[in-house]
């Protein structure tokens, strides 16, 4: 049996998550490679989503709440005219409506309606807990329960593509903690009267950390303990980045 390492790892690892690779997968992999149990992450990404996942290890787990509270930036694509029960492409279609009458001006006005601060109701397919039970577990049983609205903020957004013939919109959104981009797309669709769901989502920034700083999943999977230790940001480096 391999003896346990004497050096206990501490720090933050920035991972560029692949679609289908879950936040839980990343934590489990880091635990195995680094041979430590004290590993967590800052903000779950949906299975379909890609991009920045912050993994905290050892003493850095104390920074988890602080890092989760920071704002985030996403790029995304939404499909107009089709609603799903999960508000993204992983769900089942529950409604379809025509989009023929929509104009670019309509779409831009809908995005502007959801700029700044507003209340957002978390989706049923989410980790939000009702009486200790995650909503997604209830949703899988076909149950719909009331969720409390959250006060959220869109600090900035940009529409990067509108394709009326395909009923698709690409956008970037800079938002506060606890923000569901799926619900943002769903609510914009409701405001337009045609419905919508998210077909792509990528987190490109979390707090002061950019996706260009993250390691990809193949690199993570093939890394040795020593290689992964070398990729960790120290707590001092993280605090310095926040205060820069």
BALUM-679608 format. One record per atom (N, C-alpha, C, O): x, y, z. Coordinates in steps of 0.2 Angstrom, whole numbers, plus 5000, padded with zeros to 4 digits. Atoms other than C-alpha are relative to their C-alpha. Layout:
XYZ ...
//
This chain:
500449945000 500050005000 500450065000 500950075004 499749945001 500650174995 499950045007 499450065008 500149964994 501050285011 499750064998 499850094993 500349945001 500050435013 500550065000 501050065003 499549955000 500950595008 500050045006 499550065009 499949964994 501650705022 499850074998 499650115003 500249935002 501350865012 499250004999 499049974994 500749995002 499550915013 499850064996 500150114997 500149955005 498951014998 499550055003 499050045006 500449954999 498251185000 500050054994 500550074992 500049955005 497651304987 499450004996 498949964997 500649995004 496451344973 500249984993 500750004990 499950025007 496351254956 499550024995 498950024997 500549975005 495551334941 499949954994 500449934991 500150055004 494751204930 499550024994 499050064996 500549995006 493951224912 499649944999 499849894996 500450065000 492551104914 499749994992 499550034989 500350025006 491951004899 499349985000 499049975006 500750025000 490150964894 499949935003 500349895001 500150064997 489550814904 500549985006 500349935009 499650014995 490950824916 499850045006 499850105005 500349964994 490150874933 500550035005 501150015005 499649974995 490750984947 500249945005 500849945008 499950054995 490650824958 500649964997 501149935000 499450045003 491850734945 500650035001 501150005003 499349964999 493150874947 500249995007 500849985008 499850014993 493150864966 500249935001 500749925004 499850074999 493250674966 500749994997 501149955000 499450015004 494650674953 500650045004 501150015005 499549974996 495650804963 500149975007 500749965009 499950044994 495350704979 500549944999 500949935003 499750065001 496050554971 500850014998 501249985001 499449985003 497550634962 500550035006 501050015007 499649964995 498050744977 500049965007 500449985012 500050044994 497650604990 499850045006 500250045011 500349964995 496650715001 499350005000 499050004994 500750005000 494850725006 499750075001 499150084999 500249934999 494750915010 500050044993 500450074992 500149965007 494150974992 499350024999 498849985001 500749985002 492651074987 500050044994 500650054991 500149965006 492051184973 499650065002 499250075006 500449944999 491351364971 499650014995 499750054990 500649995005 489751364961 500049954995 500449944991 500150065005 489051214952 499950034993 499550084992 500149995007 489051214933 499549944998 499649895000 500550055002 487551124925 500449954995 501049974993 499650055004 488150964916 500150024993 500750014990 499949985007 487851044899 500550064999 500850064994 499649945000 488851194903 500849995000 501049935002 499350005000 490751224901 500350065003 499950115005 499749944998 492051344908 500249995007 500349945010 499649994994 492751404924 499649975006 499149985008 500250034993 492551294940 500650015004 501149995003 499449994995 493551344955 499949955005 499449945008 500050054995 494051204966 500550025005 501150045004 499749984994 494651234983 500349945004 499949895005 499750064997 495851114992 500450025007 500750075007 499749994994 496451105010 499850065004 499250075004 500149944996 496551265020 499650054996 499250094998 500349955005 495851355004 499249995000 498950034998 500750014999 494151275008 499650055004 499050075004 500249954995 493951415021 499850064995 499450114998 500149945004 493851535006 499449994995 499250034991 500550025004 492451444998 499450054999 499250074994 500549955000 491051565003 500250064997 499850094993 499849945002 492051714999 500050004992 499850054989 499950005007 492451654981 499349994997 499250014991 500650015003 490651594978 499650075000 499150074995 500449935000 489951774982 500250054995 499950104994 499749955005 490951854968 499549994993 499349944992 500450005006 490051904951 500449954995 501049944995 499850055005 490251794936 499850034993 499450074992 500149985007 490351814917 499949944996 500349894996 500150065005 489551694904 499950024993 499750074992 500249995007 489351674886 499549944999 499549895002 500650055001 487751584880 499750014993 499750064990 500550005006 486551544866 499349985002 499349935006 500750014998 484651544868 499749984993 499850024988 500450025006 483451464856 499350025002 499050015007 500749974999 481751564854 499549954998 499649914993 500550035003 480151484852 499949935003 499349905002 500050064997 480451324862 500150005007 500750035009 499950014993 480251294881 500249935002 499949884999 499950074998 480951144890 499950015008 499950065011 500150014993 480651084908 500650025004 500550045010 499449994996 482451114913 500250074998 500750105001 499849935002 482551284904 500750004996 500950054994 499450015004 484051214894 499949944995 499349914995 500150055005 484351084880 500049935003 499849894999 500050064997 484550944892 499249985002 499149925004 500750014998 482650954896 499549984995 499749974989 500550025005 481050894888 499650064998 499550115002 500349945003 480151014876 499350005003 498949955003 500650004997 478551074885 499550054996 498950054998 500449955004 477951214873 500450034994 501050034994 499749975006 478251284856 499650054997 498950044997 500449955002 477751444849 500350034994 501050034993 499749975006 478051534832 500450065002 500350105007 499549944999 479451674831 500050044994 500450094994 500049975006 479051734814 499950085000 500250124997 500149934999 478451904820 500550045004 500550105004 499549974996 479951944831 500550044996 500750024990 499549965003 481152084826 500650005005 500649995011 499449994996 482952124832 499850055005 500150045011 500249954995 482152274841 499649975006 499849995011 500450034994 480952164851 500549965004 500549975010 499550044996 482452054856 500450045004 500550035010 499649964996 483552194861 499650045006 499950055011 500449974995 482152274871 499849955006 499849985011 500150054995 481852114880 500649995005 500549995011 499450004997 483652104885 500150065005 500350065011 500049944996 483552284891 499650005006 499750035011 500550014994 482052244902 500349965006 500149985011 499750044994 483152124912 500750025001 501149985003 499349974998 484652234914 499950035007 499350055009 500149974994 485052304931 499849945005 499949885005 500250044995 484252234947 499349974999 498850014997 500650035001 482752114947 499949945004 500449915007 500150064996 481951964956 500049944995 499749954989 500050065005 482251794948 499849945004 500149925010 500250074997 481451624953 500449954998 500449934992 499650055002 482651484953 499649944996 499049934998 500450055003 482151344941 499949935004 500349925009 500150064997 481451174947 500649955000 500849925005 499450045001 482951084940 500650045002 501050074998 499549974997 484151164952 500249975007 499849935009 499850034994 485151124968 499750045006 499850025012 500349974995 484051244978 499649955004 499249915001 500350054996 483351154993 499350025003 499350085005 500649994997 481551144999 499949955005 499849895004 500150054995 481351075016 500649955000 500449895002 499550045000 483051005014 500149954994 500649914994 500050055006 482750914997 500150054994 499850104993 499949965006 483550984981 499450004996 499149954995 500650005005 482251044969 500149954994 499649934992 500050045006 482950944955 499849925001 499549894997 500350064998 482550784965 499250004999 498949954997 500749995000 480750844966 499850004993 499349974991 500149995007 480750894948 500049934996 499649924992 500050075004 481250714942 499449965002 499349914998 500650044999 479750644951 499450044998 498850024999 500649975003 478650764942 499750055004 499150085003 500349954995 478350884957 500250074998 500850084996 499949935000 478251074956 499950035006 499350035009 500149964993 478451174972 500250074999 500650094995 499949935001 478551354975 500750025003 500949995008 499449984998 480251434976 500050075001 499750114998 499949924999 480751604983 500450034995 500950014993 499749965005 481251734971 500750035004 500750045010 499449974998 483051794973 500150074997 500050084991 499849935003 483651974970 500749994997 501249985000 499450015003 484951964957 500150074996 499750114995 499849945003 485852094946 500449984993 500949944993 499650005006 486452104928 500450064999 500250114998 499649945000 487952214929 500150034993 500250094992 499949985007 488252214910 499849944995 499749884998 500250055004 487652114895 500250034993 500250094991 499949985007 488052114876 499749944996 499849884997 500350045005 487052034862 500549994994 500750044991 499550005005 488351964850 499849974993 500149984988 500350035006 487251874837 499249995001 499049975006 500750025001 485451874832 499849974993 500050014988 500250035006 484851754819 499349985000 499049945003 500750015000 483051774816 499749944996 499249914998 500250065004 482951634803 500049945004 499649895004 499950054996 483651514816 499750015007 499749965011 500349984993 482751594831 500549995005 500449965011 499450004995 484451604840 500350065002 500350114998 499649944998 485351734850 500649985004 500549945009 499350014996 487151734857 500050065004 499950125002 500049944996 487451844871 500649985006 500849935007 499550004994 488751884886 499650035005 499350085004 500349964994 488051924903 500550005006 500849945008 499649994994 489051984918 499550015006 499150065006 500650004995 487951944933 500349995007 500849975009 499950014993 487851934952 500049925002 499849884998 500050074997 488051774963 499349985000 498850025000 500750034999 486551654963 499650014994 499050004994 500449985006 486051704945 500049944996 500549904995 500150055004 485351574934 499950024992 499450054991 500049985007 485751604915 499449964997 499149994992 500650045002 484451464911 499450045001 499050054996 500649974999 483151564919 499950074997 499450094995 499949945003 483751724912 499750004993 499350044990 500350015007 483451654894 499349985000 498950014996 500750024999 481851574900 499550075000 499050074997 500449944998 481151744907 500050054994 499550084992 500049955006 481751844891 499549974995 499150014992 500550035004 480751714881 499350015002 498950024997 500649994997 479251734892 499850084998 499250094996 500149935001 479351924890 499950014992 499550064991 500150005007 479451904871 499349974998 499149984992 500750035001 477851794872 500149944996 499649914994 499950055004 478651654862 500449945004 500449885002 499750054996 479651554876 500750004997 500950024992 499350015002 481551514875 500349955005 500149935010 499650044995 482851394882 500750014998 500950034992 499249995001 484751394883 500249934997 500149884999 499750065004 485651284871 500849995001 501149944999 499350004999 487451334876 500250045006 499950105006 499849954994 488251404892 500849995001 501049935002 499350004998 490051444896 500250055005 500150115003 499849954995 490751524912 500750024998 501249984998 499349975002 492251634906 500350045005 500950055004 499749964994 492551724922 499649995006 499049995006 500350004994 492251704940 500450045005 501050035006 499649964995 492751844952 500650034996 500550064990 499449975003 494551904947 500349944996 500949964993 499650065004 494951734938 499749994993 499049994992 500250015007 494851714919 500149934998 500549905000 500050075003 494551554909 500749994997 500949934997 499450015003 496251584901 500549975005 501049945003 499650034995 497051534918 499949935002 500249905006 500250064997 496151374920 500349944996 500549954990 499850065004 496751194915 499449964998 498949965001 500550045003 495751084904 499949935003 500449915007 500250064997 494950924909 500549944998 500749905002 499550065002 496150804899 500750015004 501049965006 499449994996 497650894908 499949985007 500349955010 500250014993 496750874924 500149925001 500349895006 500050074999 496450684921 500749974999 500849915002 499350045001 498250644916 500550035004 501150005004 499549974996 499150754929 500249955006 499849915008 499750044994 500250674942 499850055006 499650105006 500149964994 500050734960 500550065000 500350125002 499549945000 501650844958 499850054995 499950114996 500249965005 501050914942 499350055002 499350115001 500649964998 499350964950 500250055006 499950105006 499849964994 500151034966 500350074997 500250124999 499749945003 501151154954 499550044997 499750104996 500549965003 499551214946 499650045005 499250085004 500549974995 498751264963 500250085001 500850095001 499849934998 498651454967 499950005008 499549975011 500050004993 499051484985 499550055003 499250094999 500549954997 497851574997 500350074999 499950124998 499749935001 499051724996 499950034993 499750094992 500149975007 498951734977 499350014999 499150064995 500749985001 497051724978 499850065003 499550105000 500149944997 496951864990 500350064997 500050114996 499749955003 498151964981 499650024993 499650084991 500449995006 497151944965 499350045001 499150084997 500649974998 495551994974 500150085002 499750125000 499949934997 496352154981 500450044994 500550104996 499649965005 497252204965 499650054997 499850094992 
//
